[in-house]
Amino acid sequence: MALNFGAIEDKWQERWYSEKAFEPAPNGMKPKFFFTVPYPYVSGTLHVGHGRTYVSADVLARFKRMQGFNLLWPMAFHATGTPVLAVSAKIAAGDEAAWKLYRGYVGTYEKDVKEVERIVGSFVEPRAVMDYFSSTIIRDFKSIGCSLDLSRQFTTNDKEYNKFIEWQFHKYKKKGYLKQAAYPLLYCVDCANAVGEDDIQEGDTNPVEVQVFTAFKFKLEGEDAFVVSSTLRPETVFGITNMFVNPSVEYVKAVVDNETWYVSIQAAQKLSRQNHSVKETARVQGSALVGKTLVSPLGKRVPVLPSSFVDAETASGFVHSVPAHAPYDWIALADLKKDVKTLVKYPGLAEALEAIEPISLVSTPGYGEFPAKEACERMKVANARETPKLDKATAELYKKEFYDGVLNENCGQFAGQKIEQAKEGVVKWLKEKNAVVDFYETTRQAKCRCGGQVIAAVMQNQWFIDFNSEGWKERSNECLDRMFVFPTAYKKQFSDIFAWLDKRPCARRRGLGTQLPFANEWIIESLSDSTIYMAFYTVIKQIRRFGIKPEQLREEFFDHVLLGEGTVEAVSKTCAVKPEVLKSIRKEFEYWYPNDLRHTSVAHVSNHLSFFIFAHTAIFSPKHWPRAITLNEMLVKEGVKMSKSKGNVIILSDVKRKYGADLFRLCISSASEFGSLLDFRDRDVEAARKSFIKWTELMLVLSEAAQKTPVKQPDSIAVKWMS
């Protein structure tokens, strides 16, 4: 007898939700377990990578119910920021690529072509995007068997939620955790707005950060001007031998803060958004600067040499050369010595090149006088075109020198210091000489979801959360010490992230979400408004049940129901909410909180999960701090990361049709441990399908045999387990 797995899945999924099987109420007779997973973003469909996290979560949830816990696992939807707005703008503009993409998304749920066109056309309104995908995501969750409480749904744009987040930020401000100042951040040039991880293409899986370069000013002999290079290793200033320029690139001559600078066109545009006055006066081909002589910040005369490895998109567009310690610089000089055509093209170049001698700066265990040379030899780098080898050699050498290296006698007053100690001192010393400035750059080239370039910019009066506020890290580390983290190896990663956290911009000038209550022109960004919403799950159901309006959700309301502050009588009068209602909501919060377990993917450790811990220690007492975090690694398809360009993305709505819920869950649950990458391969799924069918056929045979047995026998352990 062949089983119709799809029909069986449909039957039980429908029954679970029609009977509200996963909508628990406080029950004093059973221990509670409050379980959460990050809410999904509603700008499109989810894929099997998300499926790994949600199926793993469902296995945990069902296991805890089997243990006798009264388990709450609610779900809501994230729509803060610019991604939804970007979708609407592209649809409204008739962007054919966006229309094609969203026809594909909607077409997985709607079979009528006219209905697909109507729905996609409605996406010109952001609310239509949110409403449609929140409903289809719920459908997808049900289709893979997730056991969710759907009675507590909300979006981050709901007015009740806005009031909750306003309350959170009032708390931050009163405690001194919220600051306002000029601050470097990620910025979309098209949106003219600060952006965060959720606003950037692949920002969640391939993070982008702001990094601080030190921009060196080299006096150009014969002109009252500077050629500006940039570095992440300012302590190597003592080993500069020359400047590299890309001869095929057009550069800008500009007045920057009353000085004349040569930088790349891209650098001039970035500087103009980094609190600098920039006025372009001319454009110059890079080749025109080859052979010029510069004077370094230390007074040394160095030549300008040509090299194609110089990237105008990165920092200032010039690279000063430290060949003893930079593999790219070492190999660029070696290549140039062999480039007869270029040497002939620029008179005097061969002589200038021949005069260059590397300067050793750092004594590092395992390396000799010129570590860059050794690193290139170990990696067998043949020329500057072998960028993967050079990138690896650079990363390995820089790491070794940073942690183990000591500056030698060529480094003047800094001799004998470790690099991690000397770096800050060198920058301070050079700034006092007016020889350097900070230049902010992104850690990788990135695009906003609107398609605009993402750069590092400095915004005036930017609001940010200061994680170094007095006592905050100590409390957050105390919380982490008390928490269970699995896989356990990630607990150390949390500690490292906590130490690294400093200031995070928390508001934008544009986007969906909650306004800062004391500065309405700012919108709280998407990771800053999603750190304590687990508490909101415990109260939203009753807020709606009792018809409490957003304007009644004053600070005093949340102070009372979430923190126990104020008397029932006083809060009732202030918020116009009946005393018995306040007591009921407070009681439900007290029953469910804290969050016993939060499960998600490892990609969230460095941002959301760390912010989640900090936010709880900022607002709640220790008894309401989170208790545990579990993490699963990422999922790849056939050994390759999923991407639209590779055509290997399997969206969640196709899982039931292609594999069936039970088979998919079996593969996800058994193919890999939480801490290991899961390689989702069709041949493995097919093998699991065959084994699963054989197992069910065996169970059917045993079941039929048991029904024919005339005398009732005591159930064995195996029978009890299967039943």
N, C-alpha and C positions, 0 to 999 in steps of 0.2 A: 504493500500500500504506500503510494507516494504522497508525501505531505505537501500541501500548498503553504509554503512558509509565509508568503506575502499576505495571504488571507488571515493566517494565525496572528501575524504581527498587527495587522489592521484591527482585528477583533479586540486584542488586549490593549492596544494603544487607545482605541476609542473608549473602551470601558474604564480604563484608568482615569481619563480626564472627565468623562461624563459623571463618574462617581466621586470626583474630586479626591482621588486617593492620595494626592501629594500636597494637600492643603491642611497642615496640622494646626491645631490650636494649643495654647498652653495647657499642659496636663501635669498636675502635681504628682501623679502616680508613676510617671516615667521620667528617666533622666533626659534632659534636652540635649540636642546637638545642632548648633547653628553653623551651616555649611554654605560657603559662597564661592563663586567663580566670577571673574571679571565680566561685566556686561559687554556685549558685542557692539561694535560701531555700525550704524544703520545707513551706510552709504552704498551698500551693495550686498552681494551674497557671500556666505561663508564657504570655506573649502575644507577638504579632508584634514588639513593641518589643524584647523580649529576643531575638527571632529575628534582628533586624538585627545585634545584637552578635555572636551565635554564628555566623551565616552569614558575616559579615565575617571573624571569627576563622578559620573553616574555610577560607576562600579563602586567607588568609595561610599557614595550616598546610600546605595542599596545595602552594602555591607553593614553600615552603621545601623540601618533600620533592622536588619536581621539580628543584630546584637541587642535589640530592644530599645534603641534610642528613639525619642520623639524628634525626628529630624526635619528641619526647615531648610529647603534649598530654593530660594526665590530667584527671579530673573527680571532685569530691566534693560534699558537701551541707552546707549551713549550717542549723543548727537552734537556735542559741543565743538566749537571751533569752526574751521572753514571748509572741511571736506564736503559736507552736504551742500553748502553754498556754491562750491566749485562745480558740483554736479549740476545744480540748477542753472548756473551761469552758462555752462557748456551746452546744455540742452537748449536753453533760450537762444544761444548764439548760432544754433544749427550746426554745431561741431559734429561732423560726420563720424569721426572715430568714437566720440561719446555716444552718439545715437546707436551706432553698431554694437558697442559694448553693452549698453543697457537694453537694447532689443534682445540680445543674447541672454542677459540676466532674467528679464521678465518672461522671455519665451520659454524658460524652463518651468514656469508655473502656469502660463496662459497659452492655450493652443490656438485661439482665434487671433489671426493676424491683425485684424482691426482693433481688437481689444489691446493687443500689445502696443500698437501705435498710440492708442488713446492714453494708456497708462504712462508710457515713456513721455509723451507730450505733456502730461500733467506734472512731470518732474521740474517744470519751470518754477514751481512752488516748492520751497524747501520742505514744508510740512508734508507734502505728498510723498517725497522721497522717504522721510522718516516713517510715515504711517505704512507705506507699502512694504518696506523692507523689515520693519519690526514685526509685521504680521507674517511675512514669509519665513523669517528666521524662526519664529515660534513653530511654524509648520515643519520646518526642517528639524528642529529639536525633537519634536514629537515623533518624526519619522525614523529617527535613530534610537528611539526608546528612552530619551531623557526623562527623568522623574522629577519634574519641576513644579513648584508652587507658582502658578501663573496669576494668582489673585492679588499679588502685590506689585504688579507691573507699573513702571513709570518711565518717562524719558527725562534726560537731563535738561530739557527745555520746558518741562511742565512747571507751572507757576508755583505749585507747592514745593517742588524741588528747589526752585530758585530761592525761595525763602529760607530753606534749610541751608543752602550754601552761603547765603548772605550772613546767616547766623555764625557759620564756621569762620568766615573772614572777619567778622566783628571780633571774634575770640582771638584770632591771630593778631589783629591790630592792637587790642587791649593788652595782650601779653608781650608786645614788642617784637613779634616774629615777622611782621610785615614792614618792609622799608620802601622808601621811594628815593631814587637817585638816577643819574645817568649810568647806564649799564649795557655791556655788550650782550647781544642775543642773536638768534637766528631770525632772518628777515627775508620776506619775499618781495622782490623788486616790483612785481606786477600788482600784487595785492596792496603794496605799501603798508605792510603789516607784519608784526612779529609772528613767527610760526613755531609750533612745537612738533613733537614726534608724530602726532596724529595728522598733522597738516602736510607732512612731507612724504613724497612717494617712497615706499619701502622704509619709512622712518622707524617702524616698529621692529623690523627684522635686521635692518642695516643702519644703526643709529648715526646721527650727525650731531657733532658737538662744536662749540666755539673753542678754538685754541688760540693762544696768545703767542704770536711771533715777536721777536725783537727786530725792529727795522733799523739798520745801520746807515748812517749818512757818510758817504765818501765824497770828499771835495774833488770836483773835476778841475784839473789844472787848466788854466787859461780861461775859465769861466767862473762867475759868481754863482755856482750851482752845485747841487749834490746828486750823485747817482745813489739810489737807495736800494739796498738788498735786505733780505729778511731771513731769519734763522730761528730754529727752535733750540739751538745750542749756543747761546751768547757767550759761554765761557771759552769757546774756541776762537774768540777774537784775536788771541795771541798767536794763532797759527795761520792767519790769512795770507795767502800768497798772490792772489789775483782775483779779478772779477770775471764772471761769465755773463755774456749777453747772447740772446738768440738773434742771429743776424737777419733772419727772415721775418721777424716780428716788428710791427710798428709800435713805437713807444710815444709817450706823452712828455712834453716839457711843460710844467705847470707851476704856478705860484701856490705853494701849500703853506698856509699860516705864515706868510711874509718871507718864506724861503723859496728858492727855485729848485725843484726836484725833477729828476728823470725817473719815471716809473712806467709800467705797462698801462695801456688804456683801461684794462679791467681794474687795475690797482687804483687808478685815479677815481674811478666810479665808486669803488669800495670806500676809499678814504673820505669821499664827500659825505658818506653816511656814517662816518666814525668820528664825528665831532671835530672835523677838520674843515677849514675853508680851502677850497680847491678851485683854481681858475686856470684853465688850459691856455697856453700861449703859442704852442707849436706842436707839430708831430715830427718824429724823427725815426728813420729806419734803423733797426738795431745794428746793421752793418756799418753805419756811419760812426758808431761809437767804438768799433773794434780798433785796437791800437792806441786808444787814448790812455792817459795816465791819471790815476786817482790817488788821493791821499786818504789812508784809512783813519778810523777814529783814534788810532794810536800813533799817527804821524808817519806811517810807513807808505812809501810810494809803490803802487801795484798796477800792473797793466790790465786792460780790458781785453779778454780773449773770447772768440766765438765758440758757441756750443749749442747744438740742437736740442740737448736734453732740458734746457731751461724752458719752463712752462709759464707763459704769460698769464695763465689763469690762476696761478698759485702765488699768493702773497704779492710782493711788489714787482715781480717779473724779472728781477736780477738775482743772481746767486753768487755770493762771494765764496771763494774756494779755500778749503782747508784739506788739502790732499792727504795729509798724514792720518786723518781720522774720519774722512768721509769717502766711502767707496765710490760714489758717483763722481766725486771730484777727481779721485785718483785715476779712474778709468777714462774720464773725459780728457785729462791731460795726455794720457797714454795714446788715446785715439787721435788726438790732434797732432801729436808728434809724427804719426804715420800718414796724416792727411796732406800729401804733397800739394794737391790742387789748392787747398785752402791756404797753406803756407805761402804759396807763390802769389795768391790773390792779394794778400795783405802784406805789404813791405814792412820788414822789421819784426814780423810776427815770430819767425823762427828763432831770432835772437832773444826776444822777450821770453819765449817758451823755454829756451835752453837755460836761461838765468834763474828759473824757478827751482827752489829747493824746498822740499817739505820740512815742516817744523813740528817736531814731536812735542806734545803737550801733556799727555796723560800716560801714567804708568799703570798698566792693567795686567793682572795675573793671566797668563796664557797668551799674551801678545808681546811683541817686541817693540822696536822704536817706531815703526810705521804700521799700525794695526790695519789701516784701510787696505794697504798693499797685501797684507797677509789674508785678510777677509776675502779679497777678490781672488787670490790664488786658491784658497780653500774651496771656494764656490766655483772655481774654473770659469770665471767671467772672461769672455773673449773681447767684448766691446760694450759700448753704452746702450746698444739695442737690446741687450739681455736684461730687461727690466725686472722680471721675476727674481732672477738670481741676485741682482743688485739690491732689490727691496729686502730680500731675506738677509743678505750680508749686512745691510745697513741696520735693520732691526736688531739683529743679534749683537752687532758690535756696539750700537748705542746703548742697548740694555746692559751689556757687560760693563761698559765704561761708566754708565750712570750709577750703578750700584756698587761696583768694585774699584772703579778707577780713582786715582789720586793725581791732582795737577802737579806737574814737575816744575823745575827751576825756571823754565821759559815763561811761566805765568805770573811773574812778578810777585806782588803782595798776596796773591792767592795760592802760591805754591804750598804744597802740603795738604791742601783741603780736598775733600771728596767732592765730586761734581755736584751731587745733590745738595751739598752745603754751599758750594761756591756760586752756583748759578744765580741765585737771587742777589748775592753781593756784587757780582760782576755787573748785573743790570743796573743796580742802584748807583754804582760807581760811574757807569757810562752815562746814565741820565743826568748826573750832576755835571758832567762835561758837555751836556746838550748834544751828545753824539748819537743817541738812539731814542726811538719812541716805540710805543706798543702798536702793533698791527694785528688786527683780529681777522682770523680766517676760519673757514669751516674745515672739519676733519676730512671731508670728501666733497666732491661736487655733487650737488643735490638739486632736485626740482620740487617745487610746491605742487600740491595736487591740482592747482589751477594751471600748471605748466610753466610758471615763472621761475626764474633762477633764485635759489636760496643763497644768501650771503651772510656774513657777520656784520652787524651794524650796531651802533650805539644810539639808543633812544633816550631822550631827555625825560626826566621825571618818571622813569619806568618803575612800576611796582614789582617787587620781588620778595620771595620768602627767603629769610636768612637762616639757614640750617645751623649756622654757628652761633646763634643767639645763646645767651648764657644758660647753661644747664640743660639745653634741649638734647644735645647728643648724649649726654650722660644718661638721661631718662630713656632715650631710645635704645641705647646699648643695654640698659637694664632690662628693658622689654625683650630685646633679642635674646639675651642670656636665658630668660625664662621660657622662651619659645622652643617648640619642637620643629625642626626643619628637616625635610626629607626630599631628596637625598642629602645626607648630613654634610657632604662636602661643600654645599652651597652656603652653609652658615658662615664660613670664613669669607666668602664673597660678599655677603651682606656687611660684615664688619669692615671690609675694605671700602665698600661703597659709602658707608656711613662716614668714615674718616675723610673721604674725598669730597663729599657733598659740601657745598658752600652756599652760593646764592643762586636761586632759580627764578627767572622772570615768570610771573604768575598771571599776567593780564595782557590783553591785546586790545587794539583799537577797533577791531572788526571781527565779526564771527557770530555764531549762535552761542547761547549760553546765558550765564548769570552775570548781571552787572555788579561791579564793585559797589556796595551800598553807600559808600562815602565818596565815590568818584564815578558817577554813572557813565562817563564817556569811555570807561574801560570795561572789557568783557573778561571774566575769569577764564583762563585757558583750560584745555581739555584734560590735562593730567592733574591740575591743581583742584579741579572740582569733582574728582572721582577717588577720594582717599578715605572718606568715612561714610560713604553712602550705604554701607552695610547696616548702619544704625537706622537709616531712613526706611529700610525694608520693614523694620519692626513696628513702625508707627503709621506708614502710609495707608494701610488697609483700614485702620480705624479712623484716620483723618477723613477718608472718603465716606466711610460708613456713617459717620456722624455729621457729614455735610459741613465740615469746618472749611471756611473760605481762606484763600491765601492771605488776605489782609489780616486775618486773625492769628496767623502764624508769626507772631512777633518774637523778638529775642527771648522774652520772658517765657513763652510757651516751650521753646526747645530747652531753655535753661532748666525748666522744671521737669519735663517728661524724660529728658536724656541725662540730666545731671542731678536732679533732685533738689534744685535750688528754688527758693521762694516757697511761700505757703500756697496751698490749693486755693484758699479764699482770695488771696491777693492776685494770683495769676488768673483765676476765673474772672475776676472783675476787669483786669487789664485787657484780657484777650477775648472776653465775651464767650467763653467756653464753659459749659457746666462742670461743676466740681467732680461729679461722678464720671464724666467723660475723661477729664484729666487723670483721674485715678486709674481708670481702665487702661488708658494709653501708657501711662507710666508703668503699670503692672506688667503689661505685655513686653515693654522694652526690658524691664528687669528680668523677666523670665528668659528671654532669648539671648540677651547679651552677656558675655562678649562673643565675638566671632570665634567659634571653636576651631575651625579649619578653613583656610583659603587655599584653593588649588588653581594653578595656572601654569603657563609655560615659563621656561627659564629666561626668556627674553625680557620679562618684566622685573627681574631682580634689581637691575640698575636704576629703574625709575619708579614705576607704579608701586611695587611692593615695598620698596624702601620708603617712599612717601607715605604709604599706608601706615607703616609703623610709626613714623614721625608724627603724622597727624593725630593718631590715637593718643600718643603720649603728650601731645600738646593740649588736648581738650578733655580727655577722659581720665578718671582715676585708675590706678593700677588694676583694680578688680575688673575693669572693663577693657583692658588691653587685649589685643589678639593673642591667641594661644598657640597656633600652629600654622605652618605653611608647607604644602607639598607642591612639587614641581615636576613637570615632564619636559623632556628635551623636544626638539623640533622633529618634524616629519618631512622626508624627501620622497620623491616618486622615482622609482627605478634608478636610484643612486644619484639623482639630480634634483637640485632645488626647484620647486615648482615656480613657474612664471608664465604669464600670458604669452610672452614671446616664444617660449619653447613649446607652447600648446599642450603642456602636461598637467594643467590644473584640473582637478576633479572637484566640482562644487558640491556642497553638501546635499543639495536637492537631487543630485543624480545618484546618490549612494543607494537609496532604497531600490531604485530601478535597476542599477547596475550590479549590486552585490546582495541587497537585502540587509535589513537592520541587524539581524542576529549574526550573520556571517561577518559583517563589518566590525561589529562589536567584539566578536571572538578574535579577529585578526589584530585589532588595535590593542586589546587587553593582553594578548599572549605573545605578540611578536617581539616585544622589547621591554626592558625594564624602564622605569621612569627616567633614570639618569642616562639613558643611551638614546642615540639618534635612531628613529624608526624609519626604515627603508620600506616603503609601501610598494610591493611588487605584485603584478597581476598573477604571475605564476605561483607565488606563495598563497595568494588568495584562492586561486583555483584548487591548489592542493588541500587547503583548509576546507574548501567547499565539499570536496569528495570525502574527506574524513568526517566532516559534520553529517553528511547524508548517511554514511555508513553507521555512524553512532545512533542517529535517530531511527534508522531501520532496525538496528539491534534493540533499541528501547521499545519499539512497537512490537517486535517478536516477543520480548520478555513480558510486556504488558498483556498481550493476548494469552500467553502461556499462563500467566498468573490468574487471569480471569477464568481459565478452564480448570484450575486446581480445585478439587472438591473440598479439601480441608484447609481452612485458613491457617497459615503458618505465621509465626511472629516475623515482623519485618526485620530484615538484616540492616546493618548500618548503611550499606550501599543503597538499599531501597529507601531508607529514611532520608538519606542525603538527596537522592534524585527526586523524591517527592516534595 
